[in-house]
Amino acid sequence: MTILQLPTYADVQAAAQRLDGHANRTPVNTSRTLNDIVGAEVFIKCENFQRMGAFKFRGAFNALSKFSPEQRKGGVVAFSSGNHAQGIALSAKLLGMPATIVMPHDAPAAKVAATKGYGANVVTYDRYTEDREAIGRKLAAEHGMTLIPPYDHPDVLAGQGTAAKELFEEVGPLDALFTPLGGGGLLSGTALATRALAPACKLYGVEPEAGNDGQQSFRKGEIVNIDTPKTIADGAQTQHLGDYTFGIIRRDVTDIVTASDAQLVDAMRFFAERMKMVVEPTGCLGLAAVLAMKDQLKGQRVGVLISGGNVDIARFCELLAA
């Protein structure tokens, strides 16, 4: 049995150096209305203002920047519902290498268009009947490309951890921090930064209610696989955590909670109406949990990571009008 060498906070620090001058240092926003509702000081780390609209750029650029000249020549292949796709495509363009992205045929049109706009070749599949990982491995083997998965990769999750690093550097220690959870790249990277910079902070991963594989895994102590969940949080329609991400999550995370689609819409509406921000459903997971758990958070300093803002405007309006 192979024992994984889990990344450390030193890897997050190294990723921050690689990202310096390439990734946006995204703002931390606050809302007096939100503070009044929760009865706490809430700090929102806005990765919806990251390059390509999501935190995924951090991990993608960090991973690709470590490629050897031979790997850069062969190019990169990735599979993603949208944000990792765009992160890889943009990073590959900036670093001068070809990219092929495996995307579900029902991925948001804006995410597909942006991925192609960054110059990547897009290969589609059916997320409910086909195995994207198998497709990615086959393409890598046939064309000499390097496969970079969306979350279960040391360089990817180390890059994602730089968002929390920036948050703590700007606002100081927090009592609690809420992070969206799909495959666990953002949560595990956040965990490395949290335990190094604010060890007493309670760290919560937040999943869609319909896809709580992470919560089940956390409770059971082993990775649980589920069918592709049906939820508006398309960025968290994962079926299982990764070996690297689960290893860090089970060690460093306080708990994993869930949010319903209705709660996500309420959070989207709050961001739009009160904070004037477009946030995709997956990006609203953290705020949805904070609003649901407000009685437990009174008087505390609370952080929320927004994972991204990439949502079709027509779909955004449809959800808020419902």
C-alpha positions as CSV (number, residue, x, y, z in Angstrom):
1,M,0.0,0.0,0.0
2,T,1.4,3.4,-1.1
3,I,1.4,6.0,1.6
4,L,0.7,9.4,0.2
5,Q,3.0,12.3,0.9
6,L,0.5,15.0,1.7
7,P,1.4,18.6,0.8
8,T,2.1,21.1,3.6
9,Y,1.8,24.8,4.2
10,A,5.3,25.2,2.7
11,D,3.8,24.1,-0.6
12,V,1.1,26.8,-0.3
13,Q,3.8,29.4,0.3
14,A,5.7,28.2,-2.7
15,A,2.6,28.3,-4.8
16,A,2.0,31.9,-3.7
17,Q,5.4,32.9,-5.0
18,R,4.7,31.3,-8.4
19,L,1.3,33.0,-8.6
20,D,2.7,36.4,-7.6
21,G,2.1,38.7,-10.6
22,H,-0.2,36.2,-12.3
23,A,-3.2,35.7,-10.0
24,N,-5.4,38.5,-8.8
25,R,-5.1,39.2,-5.0
26,T,-8.9,39.2,-4.7
27,P,-10.8,41.6,-2.4
28,V,-12.2,40.8,1.0
29,N,-15.7,42.4,1.2
30,T,-18.0,43.0,4.1
31,S,-21.7,43.8,4.6
32,R,-23.2,45.6,7.6
33,T,-26.5,44.0,6.7
34,L,-25.0,40.5,6.7
35,N,-23.2,41.2,10.0
36,D,-26.6,42.3,11.5
37,I,-28.3,39.2,10.2
38,V,-25.7,36.8,11.5
39,G,-24.8,38.7,14.6
40,A,-21.1,38.4,13.7
41,E,-18.3,40.0,11.7
42,V,-18.3,38.2,8.3
43,F,-15.4,38.6,5.9
44,I,-16.1,37.5,2.3
45,K,-13.1,36.4,0.2
46,C,-14.2,37.2,-3.4
47,E,-12.7,34.6,-5.7
48,N,-15.4,35.5,-8.2
49,F,-13.1,38.4,-9.0
50,Q,-10.2,36.0,-9.7
51,R,-8.8,35.6,-13.3
52,M,-11.3,33.6,-15.3
53,G,-13.8,34.2,-12.5
54,A,-12.9,31.5,-10.0
55,F,-10.3,30.2,-7.6
56,K,-9.4,27.4,-10.0
57,F,-6.9,29.6,-11.7
58,R,-4.6,29.4,-8.7
59,G,-4.2,25.7,-8.7
60,A,-4.1,25.4,-12.4
61,F,-1.4,27.9,-12.9
62,N,0.6,26.5,-10.0
63,A,0.5,23.0,-11.4
64,L,1.3,24.0,-15.0
65,S,4.1,26.4,-14.1
66,K,6.0,23.3,-12.7
67,F,5.9,21.4,-16.0
68,S,9.2,20.4,-17.6
69,P,10.0,21.6,-21.1
70,E,9.0,18.2,-22.4
71,Q,5.6,18.3,-20.6
72,R,5.0,21.8,-21.9
73,K,5.6,20.6,-25.5
74,G,3.1,17.7,-25.0
75,G,0.5,19.9,-23.4
76,V,-2.1,19.4,-20.7
77,V,-5.4,17.5,-20.6
78,A,-7.9,18.1,-17.8
79,F,-11.6,17.2,-17.1
80,S,-13.9,19.7,-15.5
81,S,-17.5,21.0,-15.5
82,G,-16.2,24.5,-16.1
83,N,-14.0,26.4,-13.7
84,H,-11.0,24.1,-13.7
85,A,-11.4,23.9,-17.4
86,Q,-11.1,27.7,-17.7
87,G,-8.3,27.8,-15.2
88,I,-6.3,25.2,-17.1
89,A,-7.1,26.8,-20.5
90,L,-6.0,30.2,-19.4
91,S,-2.9,29.0,-17.6
92,A,-1.9,26.9,-20.7
93,K,-2.3,30.0,-22.9
94,L,-0.2,32.2,-20.6
95,L,2.5,29.5,-20.4
96,G,2.5,28.7,-24.1
97,M,1.3,25.1,-24.2
98,P,-1.6,23.3,-25.8
99,A,-4.6,22.2,-23.7
100,T,-7.5,19.7,-24.2
101,I,-10.4,19.9,-21.8
102,V,-13.0,17.1,-21.2
103,M,-16.3,18.8,-20.4
104,P,-19.8,17.5,-19.8
105,H,-22.2,18.2,-22.7
106,D,-24.5,20.1,-20.3
107,A,-21.8,22.3,-18.8
108,P,-22.9,26.0,-18.6
109,A,-22.6,27.5,-22.1
110,A,-20.6,30.5,-20.7
111,K,-18.0,28.2,-19.2
112,V,-17.6,26.2,-22.4
113,A,-17.3,29.4,-24.5
114,A,-14.7,30.8,-22.2
115,T,-12.7,27.6,-22.2
116,K,-12.6,27.6,-26.0
117,G,-11.9,31.4,-26.0
118,Y,-8.7,30.8,-24.1
119,G,-7.6,28.5,-26.9
120,A,-8.3,25.0,-25.5
121,N,-9.7,22.1,-27.5
122,V,-12.9,20.9,-25.8
123,V,-14.0,17.2,-25.8
124,T,-17.6,16.6,-24.5
125,Y,-19.1,13.6,-22.6
126,D,-22.2,12.6,-20.8
127,R,-21.6,13.2,-17.0
128,Y,-24.3,10.7,-16.1
129,T,-23.2,7.8,-18.2
130,E,-19.5,8.3,-19.0
131,D,-16.3,8.3,-16.9
132,R,-14.5,11.6,-17.4
133,E,-11.4,10.4,-15.6
134,A,-11.1,7.4,-18.0
135,I,-11.5,9.7,-21.0
136,G,-8.8,12.0,-19.7
137,R,-6.4,9.2,-19.0
138,K,-7.0,7.8,-22.5
139,L,-6.4,11.1,-24.2
140,A,-3.2,11.7,-22.1
141,A,-1.8,8.3,-23.1
142,E,-2.7,8.6,-26.8
143,H,-1.3,12.1,-27.3
144,G,1.5,12.4,-24.8
145,M,-0.2,15.0,-22.7
146,T,0.0,15.4,-18.9
147,L,-3.3,14.9,-17.0
148,I,-4.0,17.5,-14.3
149,P,-7.1,16.5,-12.4
150,P,-9.4,19.3,-10.9
151,Y,-8.6,18.7,-7.3
152,D,-6.7,15.5,-6.3
153,H,-3.2,16.8,-7.1
154,P,-0.7,18.2,-4.7
155,D,0.2,21.2,-6.9
156,V,-3.5,22.0,-7.6
157,L,-4.6,22.0,-3.9
158,A,-1.5,23.9,-2.8
159,G,-2.4,26.6,-5.3
160,Q,-6.0,26.7,-4.0
161,G,-4.7,27.3,-0.5
162,T,-3.3,30.7,-1.4
163,A,-6.8,32.2,-1.3
164,A,-7.1,31.5,2.4
165,K,-3.5,32.5,2.9
166,E,-4.4,36.0,1.5
167,L,-7.6,36.1,3.6
168,F,-5.8,35.5,6.9
169,E,-3.0,37.9,6.0
170,E,-5.6,40.6,5.4
171,V,-8.0,40.1,8.3
172,G,-6.1,38.1,10.9
173,P,-7.3,35.1,12.8
174,L,-10.9,34.0,12.4
175,D,-13.2,31.9,14.7
176,A,-14.7,30.0,11.8
177,L,-14.2,29.7,8.1
178,F,-16.7,28.3,5.5
179,T,-15.5,26.9,2.2
180,P,-17.4,25.3,-0.7
181,L,-16.7,21.6,-1.2
182,G,-16.8,19.6,-4.4
183,G,-13.8,17.3,-4.8
184,G,-11.9,19.0,-2.0
185,G,-9.2,21.0,-3.7
186,L,-10.2,24.3,-2.2
187,L,-11.1,22.9,1.2
188,S,-7.9,20.9,1.6
189,G,-5.7,23.8,0.4
190,T,-7.6,26.1,2.8
191,A,-7.0,23.6,5.6
192,L,-3.3,23.8,5.1
193,A,-3.4,27.6,5.3
194,T,-5.8,27.6,8.2
195,R,-3.9,25.3,10.5
196,A,-0.7,27.3,9.8
197,L,-2.1,30.8,10.2
198,A,-5.1,30.4,12.5
199,P,-4.9,27.0,14.2
200,A,-7.8,27.6,16.5
201,C,-10.2,28.5,13.6
202,K,-13.1,26.1,13.0
203,L,-13.0,25.1,9.4
204,Y,-16.2,23.9,7.6
205,G,-16.6,22.4,4.2
206,V,-20.0,23.0,2.6
207,E,-21.5,20.7,0.0
208,P,-24.8,20.6,-1.9
209,E,-27.4,18.7,0.1
210,A,-28.0,16.4,-2.9
211,G,-24.3,15.5,-3.1
212,N,-23.0,15.0,0.4
213,D,-20.3,12.4,-0.4
214,G,-17.7,14.5,1.5
215,Q,-19.9,14.6,4.6
216,Q,-20.5,10.8,4.4
217,S,-16.8,10.2,3.9
218,F,-15.9,12.5,6.8
219,R,-18.3,10.7,9.1
220,K,-17.3,7.2,8.0
221,G,-13.5,7.8,7.9
222,E,-13.2,6.5,4.3
223,I,-13.9,7.9,0.8
224,V,-17.6,7.3,-0.2
225,N,-18.6,7.3,-3.8
226,I,-22.1,8.5,-4.9
227,D,-23.9,8.9,-8.2
228,T,-23.6,12.3,-9.9
229,P,-25.8,14.6,-7.8
230,K,-28.5,16.6,-9.3
231,T,-28.0,20.2,-8.0
232,I,-27.8,23.7,-9.3
233,A,-24.2,23.8,-7.8
234,D,-22.7,22.4,-11.0
235,G,-19.1,23.0,-9.7
236,A,-19.8,20.6,-6.8
237,Q,-21.3,17.7,-8.8
238,T,-18.5,15.5,-7.9
239,Q,-18.9,11.8,-7.0
240,H,-16.1,11.4,-4.5
241,L,-13.2,13.1,-2.7
242,G,-9.6,12.5,-3.8
243,D,-7.0,10.6,-1.9
244,Y,-4.9,13.7,-1.2
245,T,-7.9,16.0,-0.5
246,F,-9.5,13.4,1.9
247,G,-6.3,12.8,3.7
248,I,-6.0,16.5,4.6
249,I,-9.8,17.0,5.2
250,R,-10.2,14.2,7.6
251,R,-7.1,15.5,9.6
252,D,-7.7,19.2,9.6
253,V,-11.4,20.1,9.0
254,T,-13.8,20.6,11.8
255,D,-17.0,19.4,10.1
256,I,-18.8,19.2,6.7
257,V,-22.3,20.6,6.4
258,T,-24.7,20.9,3.5
259,A,-26.9,23.5,1.8
260,S,-30.1,22.9,-0.2
261,D,-30.6,24.4,-3.7
262,A,-33.2,26.7,-2.2
263,Q,-30.6,28.0,0.3
264,L,-28.1,28.6,-2.5
265,V,-30.7,30.7,-4.4
266,D,-31.3,32.8,-1.3
267,A,-27.5,33.3,-0.9
268,M,-27.2,34.2,-4.6
269,R,-30.0,36.8,-4.1
270,F,-28.3,38.3,-1.1
271,F,-25.0,38.7,-2.9
272,A,-26.8,40.3,-5.9
273,E,-29.1,42.6,-4.1
274,R,-27.1,43.6,-1.1
275,M,-23.5,43.2,-2.2
276,K,-23.9,43.8,-5.9
277,M,-22.0,40.7,-6.9
278,V,-22.8,37.9,-9.4
279,V,-21.9,34.6,-7.7
280,E,-22.5,31.2,-9.2
281,P,-24.6,28.7,-7.1
282,T,-21.5,26.6,-6.1
283,G,-19.8,29.8,-4.9
284,C,-22.8,30.5,-2.5
285,L,-22.3,27.3,-0.5
286,G,-20.3,29.0,2.3
287,L,-22.7,31.9,2.8
288,A,-25.7,29.5,2.7
289,A,-24.2,27.6,5.6
290,V,-23.4,30.7,7.6
291,L,-27.0,31.9,7.3
292,A,-28.2,28.5,8.4
293,M,-25.8,28.3,11.3
294,K,-26.0,32.0,12.4
295,D,-27.2,31.1,15.9
296,Q,-23.9,29.3,16.5
297,L,-21.8,32.1,15.1
298,K,-23.0,35.1,17.1
299,G,-20.2,37.4,18.2
300,Q,-17.6,35.6,16.2
301,R,-15.2,36.6,13.3
302,V,-16.3,34.5,10.4
303,G,-14.8,34.0,7.0
304,V,-16.5,32.9,3.8
305,L,-14.8,31.8,0.6
306,I,-16.7,32.5,-2.6
307,S,-15.4,30.0,-5.1
308,G,-16.5,31.7,-8.3
309,G,-18.9,33.8,-10.3
310,N,-19.1,31.9,-13.6
311,V,-22.8,31.5,-14.3
312,D,-24.9,32.0,-17.5
313,I,-26.7,35.3,-17.0
314,A,-30.0,33.8,-18.3
315,R,-29.7,31.0,-15.8
316,F,-28.8,33.4,-13.1
317,C,-31.9,35.5,-13.7
318,E,-34.1,32.4,-14.0
319,L,-32.9,31.1,-10.6
320,L,-33.4,34.5,-8.9
321,A,-36.9,35.0,-10.5
322,A,-38.2,31.6,-9.2
